[in-house]
Amino acid sequence: MKHVIVRYKVKPERAGENEELIGAVYAELHQTRPAGLRYATFQLDDGVSFVHLAANDTEDGSSPLTEVQAFKRFQENINDRCEEGPIASSVREIGSYRLFGE
């Protein structure tokens, strides 16, 4: 299973817009239920920093998230919304207890 963490900081005046775009992604995910995808988003205490955690178990390593239309809209012009652009890192799970969303 491939795990990815993405973090970024949006401009304060764009935080609400960013939350709406994220909300649309989750609405579409709940409708389409892509197989093998686990996904969570968190907003930090400063109100403008966001962290996305994604995991998928597709054999070719591709994420079904990239096919979600609302996610494509979320990605459009993301750098215009950000003070600090997205930084993606692959992560290796060492252990987990009651994964988010379960």
Order of alpha helices (4+ residues) and beta strands (2+ residues): beta-alpha-beta-beta-alpha-alpha-beta
